[in-house]
């Protein structure tokens, strides 16, 4: 008698996980209980990307909670196209709150959806409009810098670079203001632009003289490691090449992140400082490098379930590397 065929049970539905919401910001005058090291000895602004949940001004209390002297924020939800303007009341509230902290340098990171290099006319137009809105919000808040990733060329690299540069120029010319644009070196995954010092130089060289002095570079340690730059065994060589190709005068910010990925993997996977494939010694050298002493330094490391405690531990570690 043939065996009966028993249909396999359908696979159980796996619930979708969402990023845990940011904890409420503490009162701006609450006692600081997180040990993040001695902020008074920071040679340059040092801090973390902090949440604006509850309002942009709430970033101030979160920065104060980790004794930050620098900070990075989003000015809107980074994964949505919906734009917003910042009115005078919000700007005043943000500035007043930040004045109650030790933060002396603050930047924003723009939306992950923006792709100024796109060959799709509709997406590129939407990206330019969104990028202009990012600049307006930064100017309104009085931020020092806006960090932006170069786009994905999708079709032809040279054409993508040209479109990217044209989009940057169009937005900067339309939105004058004090915030400096910092183009961030990337890990180089897929068709993303800007993963080599030479390609970033090419992108910046395409900008017209009318806006060129408003643009610099943000270097992310995890990104350049994934792009192939060996900060571990050729630290001096990496920085010598950076100086030759881009120049330290272009460097406006450092993103200090260890990496879960191997060098040259082109994977953008951040890890806690000293606990990834880069390791602690490269960060010790960065924190004691006289050439980088005045450059603002921001961490974007994983936060886990206790963002303030984890960020505080990372800042304390970096301050320890600096001998503070």
Secondary structure as UniProt FT lines:
FT   TURN            28..29
FT   HELIX           39..41
FT   STRAND          46..49
FT   TURN            53..54
FT   TURN            56..57
FT   HELIX           58..65
FT   TURN            66..67
FT   STRAND          70..73
FT   TURN            78..79
FT   HELIX           88..98
FT   TURN            99..100
FT   STRAND          105..109
FT   TURN            112..113
FT   TURN            116..117
FT   HELIX           121..141
FT   STRAND          145..149
FT   TURN            154..155
FT   HELIX           157..174
FT   STRAND          180..184
FT   TURN            190..191
FT   HELIX           197..205
FT   HELIX           209..212
FT   TURN            213..214
FT   STRAND          215..220
FT   HELIX           221..227
FT   TURN            231..233
FT   HELIX           235..245
FT   HELIX           248..250
FT   STRAND          251..256
FT   STRAND          258..259
FT   TURN            263..264
FT   STRAND          270..271
FT   TURN            273..274
FT   HELIX           280..288
FT   HELIX           290..292
FT   TURN            293..294
FT   STRAND          297..299
FT   TURN            304..305
FT   HELIX           307..321
FT   TURN            322..323
//
